[in-house]
Amino acid sequence: MQKLKVNDQVVVLAGKDRGKTGEVKKINFKTNLVYVGGVNIVKKAMKPTQENPAGGIVDIEAPVHVSNVAVVSPKTNKATRVKFEEKDGKLVRVAVSCGSVLG
């Protein structure tokens, strides 16, 4: 079971976007990189294609290392660590700071 999942609310702990929150869009477990919506926006030069005939410079979301993000607690809206507990025979993710179950 993973501590981070797609659609989790996370806060960035380090880097140029420190303090920003966003939703996890994609996770690459091999390289430990996370794509967070609206965070770490970079400019990329794109060649013209059939979908984008104009080409030009576009803004894309670059990945952030998983160690630089933390899950946001649903109760306190602050960064928290995640632990695993067994409830009703199932393993669930729980926020360490407030004890609430993460969906």
Phi and psi restraints in degrees (range 20) as a CNS / XPLOR table:
assign (resid 1 and name C) (resid 2 and name N)
       (resid 2 and name CA) (resid 2 and name C) 1.0 -99.4 20.0 2
assign (resid 2 and name N) (resid 2 and name CA)
       (resid 2 and name C) (resid 3 and name N) 1.0 147.7 20.0 2
assign (resid 2 and name C) (resid 3 and name N)
       (resid 3 and name CA) (resid 3 and name C) 1.0 -76.7 20.0 2
assign (resid 3 and name N) (resid 3 and name CA)
       (resid 3 and name C) (resid 4 and name N) 1.0 -28.7 20.0 2
assign (resid 3 and name C) (resid 4 and name N)
       (resid 4 and name CA) (resid 4 and name C) 1.0 -109.2 20.0 2
assign (resid 4 and name N) (resid 4 and name CA)
       (resid 4 and name C) (resid 5 and name N) 1.0 141.4 20.0 2
assign (resid 4 and name C) (resid 5 and name N)
       (resid 5 and name CA) (resid 5 and name C) 1.0 -134.2 20.0 2
assign (resid 5 and name N) (resid 5 and name CA)
       (resid 5 and name C) (resid 6 and name N) 1.0 160.1 20.0 2
assign (resid 5 and name C) (resid 6 and name N)
       (resid 6 and name CA) (resid 6 and name C) 1.0 -63.0 20.0 2
assign (resid 6 and name N) (resid 6 and name CA)
       (resid 6 and name C) (resid 7 and name N) 1.0 143.2 20.0 2
assign (resid 6 and name C) (resid 7 and name N)
       (resid 7 and name CA) (resid 7 and name C) 1.0 77.4 20.0 2
assign (resid 7 and name N) (resid 7 and name CA)
       (resid 7 and name C) (resid 8 and name N) 1.0 7.5 20.0 2
assign (resid 7 and name C) (resid 8 and name N)
       (resid 8 and name CA) (resid 8 and name C) 1.0 -74.4 20.0 2
assign (resid 8 and name N) (resid 8 and name CA)
       (resid 8 and name C) (resid 9 and name N) 1.0 145.6 20.0 2
assign (resid 8 and name C) (resid 9 and name N)
       (resid 9 and name CA) (resid 9 and name C) 1.0 -84.0 20.0 2
assign (resid 9 and name N) (resid 9 and name CA)
       (resid 9 and name C) (resid 10 and name N) 1.0 126.6 20.0 2
assign (resid 9 and name C) (resid 10 and name N)
       (resid 10 and name CA) (resid 10 and name C) 1.0 -130.3 20.0 2
assign (resid 10 and name N) (resid 10 and name CA)
       (resid 10 and name C) (resid 11 and name N) 1.0 158.7 20.0 2
assign (resid 10 and name C) (resid 11 and name N)
       (resid 11 and name CA) (resid 11 and name C) 1.0 -119.4 20.0 2
assign (resid 11 and name N) (resid 11 and name CA)
       (resid 11 and name C) (resid 12 and name N) 1.0 140.8 20.0 2
assign (resid 11 and name C) (resid 12 and name N)
       (resid 12 and name CA) (resid 12 and name C) 1.0 -83.3 20.0 2
assign (resid 12 and name N) (resid 12 and name CA)
       (resid 12 and name C) (resid 13 and name N) 1.0 129.9 20.0 2
assign (resid 12 and name C) (resid 13 and name N)
       (resid 13 and name CA) (resid 13 and name C) 1.0 -96.2 20.0 2
assign (resid 13 and name N) (resid 13 and name CA)
       (resid 13 and name C) (resid 14 and name N) 1.0 -23.6 20.0 2
assign (resid 13 and name C) (resid 14 and name N)
       (resid 14 and name CA) (resid 14 and name C) 1.0 -146.8 20.0 2
assign (resid 14 and name N) (resid 14 and name CA)
       (resid 14 and name C) (resid 15 and name N) 1.0 156.0 20.0 2
assign (resid 14 and name C) (resid 15 and name N)
       (resid 15 and name CA) (resid 15 and name C) 1.0 106.0 20.0 2
assign (resid 15 and name N) (resid 15 and name CA)
       (resid 15 and name C) (resid 16 and name N) 1.0 -171.4 20.0 2
assign (resid 15 and name C) (resid 16 and name N)
       (resid 16 and name CA) (resid 16 and name C) 1.0 -68.4 20.0 2
assign (resid 16 and name N) (resid 16 and name CA)
       (resid 16 and name C) (resid 17 and name N) 1.0 -22.2 20.0 2
assign (resid 16 and name C) (resid 17 and name N)
       (resid 17 and name CA) (resid 17 and name C) 1.0 -105.4 20.0 2
assign (resid 17 and name N) (resid 17 and name CA)
       (resid 17 and name C) (resid 18 and name N) 1.0 28.2 20.0 2
assign (resid 17 and name C) (resid 18 and name N)
       (resid 18 and name CA) (resid 18 and name C) 1.0 -57.3 20.0 2
assign (resid 18 and name N) (resid 18 and name CA)
       (resid 18 and name C) (resid 19 and name N) 1.0 132.5 20.0 2
assign (resid 18 and name C) (resid 19 and name N)
       (resid 19 and name CA) (resid 19 and name C) 1.0 95.3 20.0 2
assign (resid 19 and name N) (resid 19 and name CA)
       (resid 19 and name C) (resid 20 and name N) 1.0 -16.2 20.0 2
assign (resid 19 and name C) (resid 20 and name N)
       (resid 20 and name CA) (resid 20 and name C) 1.0 -77.2 20.0 2
assign (resid 20 and name N) (resid 20 and name CA)
       (resid 20 and name C) (resid 21 and name N) 1.0 146.8 20.0 2
assign (resid 20 and name C) (resid 21 and name N)
       (resid 21 and name CA) (resid 21 and name C) 1.0 -114.2 20.0 2
assign (resid 21 and name N) (resid 21 and name CA)
       (resid 21 and name C) (resid 22 and name N) 1.0 155.8 20.0 2
assign (resid 21 and name C) (resid 22 and name N)
       (resid 22 and name CA) (resid 22 and name C) 1.0 -169.4 20.0 2
assign (resid 22 and name N) (resid 22 and name CA)
       (resid 22 and name C) (resid 23 and name N) 1.0 178.9 20.0 2
assign (resid 22 and name C) (resid 23 and name N)
       (resid 23 and name CA) (resid 23 and name C) 1.0 -104.0 20.0 2
assign (resid 23 and name N) (resid 23 and name CA)
       (resid 23 and name C) (resid 24 and name N) 1.0 137.9 20.0 2
assign (resid 23 and name C) (resid 24 and name N)
       (resid 24 and name CA) (resid 24 and name C) 1.0 -69.8 20.0 2
assign (resid 24 and name N) (resid 24 and name CA)
       (resid 24 and name C) (resid 25 and name N) 1.0 122.4 20.0 2
assign (resid 24 and name C) (resid 25 and name N)
       (resid 25 and name CA) (resid 25 and name C) 1.0 -94.2 20.0 2
assign (resid 25 and name N) (resid 25 and name CA)
       (resid 25 and name C) (resid 26 and name N) 1.0 -40.8 20.0 2
assign (resid 25 and name C) (resid 26 and name N)
       (resid 26 and name CA) (resid 26 and name C) 1.0 -153.6 20.0 2
assign (resid 26 and name N) (resid 26 and name CA)
       (resid 26 and name C) (resid 27 and name N) 1.0 146.0 20.0 2
assign (resid 26 and name C) (resid 27 and name N)
       (resid 27 and name CA) (resid 27 and name C) 1.0 -127.2 20.0 2
assign (resid 27 and name N) (resid 27 and name CA)
       (resid 27 and name C) (resid 28 and name N) 1.0 132.5 20.0 2
assign (resid 27 and name C) (resid 28 and name N)
       (resid 28 and name CA) (resid 28 and name C) 1.0 -109.9 20.0 2
assign (resid 28 and name N) (resid 28 and name CA)
       (resid 28 and name C) (resid 29 and name N) 1.0 104.7 20.0 2
assign (resid 28 and name C) (resid 29 and name N)
       (resid 29 and name CA) (resid 29 and name C) 1.0 -75.0 20.0 2
assign (resid 29 and name N) (resid 29 and name CA)
       (resid 29 and name C) (resid 30 and name N) 1.0 -24.0 20.0 2
assign (resid 29 and name C) (resid 30 and name N)
       (resid 30 and name CA) (resid 30 and name C) 1.0 -69.3 20.0 2
assign (resid 30 and name N) (resid 30 and name CA)
       (resid 30 and name C) (resid 31 and name N) 1.0 -41.5 20.0 2
assign (resid 30 and name C) (resid 31 and name N)
       (resid 31 and name CA) (resid 31 and name C) 1.0 -102.8 20.0 2
assign (resid 31 and name N) (resid 31 and name CA)
       (resid 31 and name C) (resid 32 and name N) 1.0 0.9 20.0 2
assign (resid 31 and name C) (resid 32 and name N)
       (resid 32 and name CA) (resid 32 and name C) 1.0 57.4 20.0 2
assign (resid 32 and name N) (resid 32 and name CA)
       (resid 32 and name C) (resid 33 and name N) 1.0 44.7 20.0 2
assign (resid 32 and name C) (resid 33 and name N)
       (resid 33 and name CA) (resid 33 and name C) 1.0 -115.4 20.0 2
assign (resid 33 and name N) (resid 33 and name CA)
       (resid 33 and name C) (resid 34 and name N) 1.0 145.9 20.0 2
assign (resid 33 and name C) (resid 34 and name N)
       (resid 34 and name CA) (resid 34 and name C) 1.0 -126.8 20.0 2
assign (resid 34 and name N) (resid 34 and name CA)
       (resid 34 and name C) (resid 35 and name N) 1.0 134.9 20.0 2
assign (resid 34 and name C) (resid 35 and name N)
       (resid 35 and name CA) (resid 35 and name C) 1.0 -99.8 20.0 2
assign (resid 35 and name N) (resid 35 and name CA)
       (resid 35 and name C) (resid 36 and name N) 1.0 118.9 20.0 2
assign (resid 35 and name C) (resid 36 and name N)
       (resid 36 and name CA) (resid 36 and name C) 1.0 -112.9 20.0 2
assign (resid 36 and name N) (resid 36 and name CA)
       (resid 36 and name C) (resid 37 and name N) 1.0 131.4 20.0 2
assign (resid 36 and name C) (resid 37 and name N)
       (resid 37 and name CA) (resid 37 and name C) 1.0 -64.0 20.0 2
assign (resid 37 and name N) (resid 37 and name CA)
       (resid 37 and name C) (resid 38 and name N) 1.0 126.8 20.0 2
assign (resid 37 and name C) (resid 38 and name N)
       (resid 38 and name CA) (resid 38 and name C) 1.0 78.6 20.0 2
assign (resid 38 and name N) (resid 38 and name CA)
       (resid 38 and name C) (resid 39 and name N) 1.0 8.7 20.0 2
assign (resid 38 and name C) (resid 39 and name N)
       (resid 39 and name CA) (resid 39 and name C) 1.0 -122.4 20.0 2
assign (resid 39 and name N) (resid 39 and name CA)
       (resid 39 and name C) (resid 40 and name N) 1.0 144.2 20.0 2
assign (resid 39 and name C) (resid 40 and name N)
       (resid 40 and name CA) (resid 40 and name C) 1.0 59.7 20.0 2
assign (resid 40 and name N) (resid 40 and name CA)
       (resid 40 and name C) (resid 41 and name N) 1.0 52.3 20.0 2
assign (resid 40 and name C) (resid 41 and name N)
       (resid 41 and name CA) (resid 41 and name C) 1.0 -78.8 20.0 2
assign (resid 41 and name N) (resid 41 and name CA)
       (resid 41 and name C) (resid 42 and name N) 1.0 128.3 20.0 2
assign (resid 41 and name C) (resid 42 and name N)
       (resid 42 and name CA) (resid 42 and name C) 1.0 -127.2 20.0 2
assign (resid 42 and name N) (resid 42 and name CA)
       (resid 42 and name C) (resid 43 and name N) 1.0 159.6 20.0 2
assign (resid 42 and name C) (resid 43 and name N)
       (resid 43 and name CA) (resid 43 and name C) 1.0 -94.9 20.0 2
assign (resid 43 and name N) (resid 43 and name CA)
       (resid 43 and name C) (resid 44 and name N) 1.0 138.5 20.0 2
assign (resid 43 and name C) (resid 44 and name N)
       (resid 44 and name CA) (resid 44 and name C) 1.0 -134.9 20.0 2
assign (resid 44 and name N) (resid 44 and name CA)
       (resid 44 and name C) (resid 45 and name N) 1.0 133.4 20.0 2
assign (resid 44 and name C) (resid 45 and name N)
       (resid 45 and name CA) (resid 45 and name C) 1.0 -81.3 20.0 2
assign (resid 45 and name N) (resid 45 and name CA)
       (resid 45 and name C) (resid 46 and name N) 1.0 124.7 20.0 2
assign (resid 45 and name C) (resid 46 and name N)
       (resid 46 and name CA) (resid 46 and name C) 1.0 -113.8 20.0 2
assign (resid 46 and name N) (resid 46 and name CA)
       (resid 46 and name C) (resid 47 and name N) 1.0 136.6 20.0 2
assign (resid 46 and name C) (resid 47 and name N)
       (resid 47 and name CA) (resid 47 and name C) 1.0 -73.5 20.0 2
assign (resid 47 and name N) (resid 47 and name CA)
       (resid 47 and name C) (resid 48 and name N) 1.0 153.3 20.0 2
assign (resid 47 and name C) (resid 48 and name N)
       (resid 48 and name CA) (resid 48 and name C) 1.0 -64.4 20.0 2
assign (resid 48 and name N) (resid 48 and name CA)
       (resid 48 and name C) (resid 49 and name N) 1.0 135.1 20.0 2
assign (resid 48 and name C) (resid 49 and name N)
       (resid 49 and name CA) (resid 49 and name C) 1.0 -130.9 20.0 2
assign (resid 49 and name N) (resid 49 and name CA)
       (resid 49 and name C) (resid 50 and name N) 1.0 179.1 20.0 2
assign (resid 49 and name C) (resid 50 and name N)
       (resid 50 and name CA) (resid 50 and name C) 1.0 -66.7 20.0 2
assign (resid 50 and name N) (resid 50 and name CA)
       (resid 50 and name C) (resid 51 and name N) 1.0 -36.0 20.0 2
assign (resid 50 and name C) (resid 51 and name N)
       (resid 51 and name CA) (resid 51 and name C) 1.0 -72.4 20.0 2
assign (resid 51 and name N) (resid 51 and name CA)
       (resid 51 and name C) (resid 52 and name N) 1.0 -36.1 20.0 2
assign (resid 51 and name C) (resid 52 and name N)
       (resid 52 and name CA) (resid 52 and name C) 1.0 -127.8 20.0 2
assign (resid 52 and name N) (resid 52 and name CA)
       (resid 52 and name C) (resid 53 and name N) 1.0 81.5 20.0 2
assign (resid 52 and name C) (resid 53 and name N)
       (resid 53 and name CA) (resid 53 and name C) 1.0 -65.9 20.0 2
assign (resid 53 and name N) (resid 53 and name CA)
       (resid 53 and name C) (resid 54 and name N) 1.0 -23.4 20.0 2
assign (resid 53 and name C) (resid 54 and name N)
       (resid 54 and name CA) (resid 54 and name C) 1.0 -77.5 20.0 2
assign (resid 54 and name N) (resid 54 and name CA)
       (resid 54 and name C) (resid 55 and name N) 1.0 -32.3 20.0 2
assign (resid 54 and name C) (resid 55 and name N)
       (resid 55 and name CA) (resid 55 and name C) 1.0 70.0 20.0 2
assign (resid 55 and name N) (resid 55 and name CA)
       (resid 55 and name C) (resid 56 and name N) 1.0 -144.2 20.0 2
assign (resid 55 and name C) (resid 56 and name N)
       (resid 56 and name CA) (resid 56 and name C) 1.0 97.3 20.0 2
assign (resid 56 and name N) (resid 56 and name CA)
       (resid 56 and name C) (resid 57 and name N) 1.0 -163.8 20.0 2
assign (resid 56 and name C) (resid 57 and name N)
       (resid 57 and name CA) (resid 57 and name C) 1.0 -99.2 20.0 2
assign (resid 57 and name N) (resid 57 and name CA)
       (resid 57 and name C) (resid 58 and name N) 1.0 127.7 20.0 2
assign (resid 57 and name C) (resid 58 and name N)
       (resid 58 and name CA) (resid 58 and name C) 1.0 -124.8 20.0 2
assign (resid 58 and name N) (resid 58 and name CA)
       (resid 58 and name C) (resid 59 and name N) 1.0 156.2 20.0 2
assign (resid 58 and name C) (resid 59 and name N)
       (resid 59 and name CA) (resid 59 and name C) 1.0 -93.9 20.0 2
assign (resid 59 and name N) (resid 59 and name CA)
       (resid 59 and name C) (resid 60 and name N) 1.0 129.0 20.0 2
assign (resid 59 and name C) (resid 60 and name N)
       (resid 60 and name CA) (resid 60 and name C) 1.0 -130.5 20.0 2
assign (resid 60 and name N) (resid 60 and name CA)
       (resid 60 and name C) (resid 61 and name N) 1.0 161.3 20.0 2
assign (resid 60 and name C) (resid 61 and name N)
       (resid 61 and name CA) (resid 61 and name C) 1.0 -89.8 20.0 2
assign (resid 61 and name N) (resid 61 and name CA)
       (resid 61 and name C) (resid 62 and name N) 1.0 122.6 20.0 2
assign (resid 61 and name C) (resid 62 and name N)
       (resid 62 and name CA) (resid 62 and name C) 1.0 -92.1 20.0 2
assign (resid 62 and name N) (resid 62 and name CA)
       (resid 62 and name C) (resid 63 and name N) 1.0 155.4 20.0 2
assign (resid 62 and name C) (resid 63 and name N)
       (resid 63 and name CA) (resid 63 and name C) 1.0 -73.7 20.0 2
assign (resid 63 and name N) (resid 63 and name CA)
       (resid 63 and name C) (resid 64 and name N) 1.0 156.9 20.0 2
assign (resid 63 and name C) (resid 64 and name N)
       (resid 64 and name CA) (resid 64 and name C) 1.0 -120.6 20.0 2
assign (resid 64 and name N) (resid 64 and name CA)
       (resid 64 and name C) (resid 65 and name N) 1.0 142.6 20.0 2
assign (resid 64 and name C) (resid 65 and name N)
       (resid 65 and name CA) (resid 65 and name C) 1.0 -66.9 20.0 2
assign (resid 65 and name N) (resid 65 and name CA)
       (resid 65 and name C) (resid 66 and name N) 1.0 144.9 20.0 2
assign (resid 65 and name C) (resid 66 and name N)
       (resid 66 and name CA) (resid 66 and name C) 1.0 -62.9 20.0 2
assign (resid 66 and name N) (resid 66 and name CA)
       (resid 66 and name C) (resid 67 and name N) 1.0 -25.8 20.0 2
assign (resid 66 and name C) (resid 67 and name N)
       (resid 67 and name CA) (resid 67 and name C) 1.0 -72.9 20.0 2
assign (resid 67 and name N) (resid 67 and name CA)
       (resid 67 and name C) (resid 68 and name N) 1.0 -14.3 20.0 2
assign (resid 67 and name C) (resid 68 and name N)
       (resid 68 and name CA) (resid 68 and name C) 1.0 -98.0 20.0 2
assign (resid 68 and name N) (resid 68 and name CA)
       (resid 68 and name C) (resid 69 and name N) 1.0 9.9 20.0 2
assign (resid 68 and name C) (resid 69 and name N)
       (resid 69 and name CA) (resid 69 and name C) 1.0 -128.3 20.0 2
assign (resid 69 and name N) (resid 69 and name CA)
       (resid 69 and name C) (resid 70 and name N) 1.0 154.3 20.0 2
assign (resid 69 and name C) (resid 70 and name N)
       (resid 70 and name CA) (resid 70 and name C) 1.0 -138.5 20.0 2
assign (resid 70 and name N) (resid 70 and name CA)
       (resid 70 and name C) (resid 71 and name N) 1.0 146.7 20.0 2
assign (resid 70 and name C) (resid 71 and name N)
       (resid 71 and name CA) (resid 71 and name C) 1.0 -68.9 20.0 2
assign (resid 71 and name N) (resid 71 and name CA)
       (resid 71 and name C) (resid 72 and name N) 1.0 142.3 20.0 2
assign (resid 71 and name C) (resid 72 and name N)
       (resid 72 and name CA) (resid 72 and name C) 1.0 -89.6 20.0 2
assign (resid 72 and name N) (resid 72 and name CA)
       (resid 72 and name C) (resid 73 and name N) 1.0 130.0 20.0 2
assign (resid 72 and name C) (resid 73 and name N)
       (resid 73 and name CA) (resid 73 and name C) 1.0 -70.4 20.0 2
assign (resid 73 and name N) (resid 73 and name CA)
       (resid 73 and name C) (resid 74 and name N) 1.0 133.2 20.0 2
assign (resid 73 and name C) (resid 74 and name N)
       (resid 74 and name CA) (resid 74 and name C) 1.0 -66.3 20.0 2
assign (resid 74 and name N) (resid 74 and name CA)
       (resid 74 and name C) (resid 75 and name N) 1.0 -28.8 20.0 2
assign (resid 74 and name C) (resid 75 and name N)
       (resid 75 and name CA) (resid 75 and name C) 1.0 -82.7 20.0 2
assign (resid 75 and name N) (resid 75 and name CA)
       (resid 75 and name C) (resid 76 and name N) 1.0 -47.9 20.0 2
assign (resid 75 and name C) (resid 76 and name N)
       (resid 76 and name CA) (resid 76 and name C) 1.0 -97.8 20.0 2
assign (resid 76 and name N) (resid 76 and name CA)
       (resid 76 and name C) (resid 77 and name N) 1.0 -11.7 20.0 2
assign (resid 76 and name C) (resid 77 and name N)
       (resid 77 and name CA) (resid 77 and name C) 1.0 56.8 20.0 2
assign (resid 77 and name N) (resid 77 and name CA)
       (resid 77 and name C) (resid 78 and name N) 1.0 34.3 20.0 2
assign (resid 77 and name C) (resid 78 and name N)
       (resid 78 and name CA) (resid 78 and name C) 1.0 -124.3 20.0 2
assign (resid 78 and name N) (resid 78 and name CA)
       (resid 78 and name C) (resid 79 and name N) 1.0 164.4 20.0 2
assign (resid 78 and name C) (resid 79 and name N)
       (resid 79 and name CA) (resid 79 and name C) 1.0 -65.4 20.0 2
assign (resid 79 and name N) (resid 79 and name CA)
       (resid 79 and name C) (resid 80 and name N) 1.0 140.6 20.0 2
assign (resid 79 and name C) (resid 80 and name N)
       (resid 80 and name CA) (resid 80 and name C) 1.0 -145.3 20.0 2
assign (resid 80 and name N) (resid 80 and name CA)
       (resid 80 and name C) (resid 81 and name N) 1.0 159.3 20.0 2
assign (resid 80 and name C) (resid 81 and name N)
       (resid 81 and name CA) (resid 81 and name C) 1.0 -87.1 20.0 2
assign (resid 81 and name N) (resid 81 and name CA)
       (resid 81 and name C) (resid 82 and name N) 1.0 169.9 20.0 2
assign (resid 81 and name C) (resid 82 and name N)
       (resid 82 and name CA) (resid 82 and name C) 1.0 -123.3 20.0 2
assign (resid 82 and name N) (resid 82 and name CA)
       (resid 82 and name C) (resid 83 and name N) 1.0 135.5 20.0 2
assign (resid 82 and name C) (resid 83 and name N)
       (resid 83 and name CA) (resid 83 and name C) 1.0 -126.7 20.0 2
assign (resid 83 and name N) (resid 83 and name CA)
       (resid 83 and name C) (resid 84 and name N) 1.0 167.2 20.0 2
assign (resid 83 and name C) (resid 84 and name N)
       (resid 84 and name CA) (resid 84 and name C) 1.0 -112.3 20.0 2
assign (resid 84 and name N) (resid 84 and name CA)
       (resid 84 and name C) (resid 85 and name N) 1.0 133.7 20.0 2
assign (resid 84 and name C) (resid 85 and name N)
       (resid 85 and name CA) (resid 85 and name C) 1.0 -131.7 20.0 2
assign (resid 85 and name N) (resid 85 and name CA)
       (resid 85 and name C) (resid 86 and name N) 1.0 155.7 20.0 2
assign (resid 85 and name C) (resid 86 and name N)
       (resid 86 and name CA) (resid 86 and name C) 1.0 -100.1 20.0 2
assign (resid 86 and name N) (resid 86 and name CA)
       (resid 86 and name C) (resid 87 and name N) 1.0 118.9 20.0 2
assign (resid 86 and name C) (resid 87 and name N)
       (resid 87 and name CA) (resid 87 and name C) 1.0 -128.2 20.0 2
assign (resid 87 and name N) (resid 87 and name CA)
       (resid 87 and name C) (resid 88 and name N) 1.0 126.3 20.0 2
assign (resid 87 and name C) (resid 88 and name N)
       (resid 88 and name CA) (resid 88 and name C) 1.0 54.9 20.0 2
assign (resid 88 and name N) (resid 88 and name CA)
       (resid 88 and name C) (resid 89 and name N) 1.0 37.2 20.0 2
assign (resid 88 and name C) (resid 89 and name N)
       (resid 89 and name CA) (resid 89 and name C) 1.0 79.3 20.0 2
assign (resid 89 and name N) (resid 89 and name CA)
       (resid 89 and name C) (resid 90 and name N) 1.0 4.0 20.0 2
assign (resid 89 and name C) (resid 90 and name N)
       (resid 90 and name CA) (resid 90 and name C) 1.0 -117.7 20.0 2
assign (resid 90 and name N) (resid 90 and name CA)
       (resid 90 and name C) (resid 91 and name N) 1.0 146.8 20.0 2
assign (resid 90 and name C) (resid 91 and name N)
       (resid 91 and name CA) (resid 91 and name C) 1.0 -86.3 20.0 2
assign (resid 91 and name N) (resid 91 and name CA)
       (resid 91 and name C) (resid 92 and name N) 1.0 121.7 20.0 2
assign (resid 91 and name C) (resid 92 and name N)
       (resid 92 and name CA) (resid 92 and name C) 1.0 -124.8 20.0 2
assign (resid 92 and name N) (resid 92 and name CA)
       (resid 92 and name C) (resid 93 and name N) 1.0 155.3 20.0 2
assign (resid 92 and name C) (resid 93 and name N)
       (resid 93 and name CA) (resid 93 and name C) 1.0 -85.7 20.0 2
assign (resid 93 and name N) (resid 93 and name CA)
       (resid 93 and name C) (resid 94 and name N) 1.0 135.0 20.0 2
assign (resid 93 and name C) (resid 94 and name N)
       (resid 94 and name CA) (resid 94 and name C) 1.0 -130.6 20.0 2
assign (resid 94 and name N) (resid 94 and name CA)
       (resid 94 and name C) (resid 95 and name N) 1.0 137.7 20.0 2
assign (resid 94 and name C) (resid 95 and name N)
       (resid 95 and name CA) (resid 95 and name C) 1.0 -72.9 20.0 2
assign (resid 95 and name N) (resid 95 and name CA)
       (resid 95 and name C) (resid 96 and name N) 1.0 130.0 20.0 2
assign (resid 95 and name C) (resid 96 and name N)
       (resid 96 and name CA) (resid 96 and name C) 1.0 -67.3 20.0 2
assign (resid 96 and name N) (resid 96 and name CA)
       (resid 96 and name C) (resid 97 and name N) 1.0 -39.8 20.0 2
assign (resid 96 and name C) (resid 97 and name N)
       (resid 97 and name CA) (resid 97 and name C) 1.0 -69.0 20.0 2
assign (resid 97 and name N) (resid 97 and name CA)
       (resid 97 and name C) (resid 98 and name N) 1.0 -41.3 20.0 2
assign (resid 97 and name C) (resid 98 and name N)
       (resid 98 and name CA) (resid 98 and name C) 1.0 -117.4 20.0 2
assign (resid 98 and name N) (resid 98 and name CA)
       (resid 98 and name C) (resid 99 and name N) 1.0 -13.0 20.0 2
assign (resid 98 and name C) (resid 99 and name N)
       (resid 99 and name CA) (resid 99 and name C) 1.0 81.7 20.0 2
assign (resid 99 and name N) (resid 99 and name CA)
       (resid 99 and name C) (resid 100 and name N) 1.0 8.4 20.0 2
assign (resid 99 and name C) (resid 100 and name N)
       (resid 100 and name CA) (resid 100 and name C) 1.0 -83.4 20.0 2
assign (resid 100 and name N) (resid 100 and name CA)
       (resid 100 and name C) (resid 101 and name N) 1.0 149.4 20.0 2
assign (resid 100 and name C) (resid 101 and name N)
       (resid 101 and name CA) (resid 101 and name C) 1.0 -78.5 20.0 2
assign (resid 101 and name N) (resid 101 and name CA)
       (resid 101 and name C) (resid 102 and name N) 1.0 132.9 20.0 2
assign (resid 101 and name C) (resid 102 and name N)
       (resid 102 and name CA) (resid 102 and name C) 1.0 -90.4 20.0 2
assign (resid 102 and name N) (resid 102 and name CA)
       (resid 102 and name C) (resid 103 and name N) 1.0 133.8 20.0 2
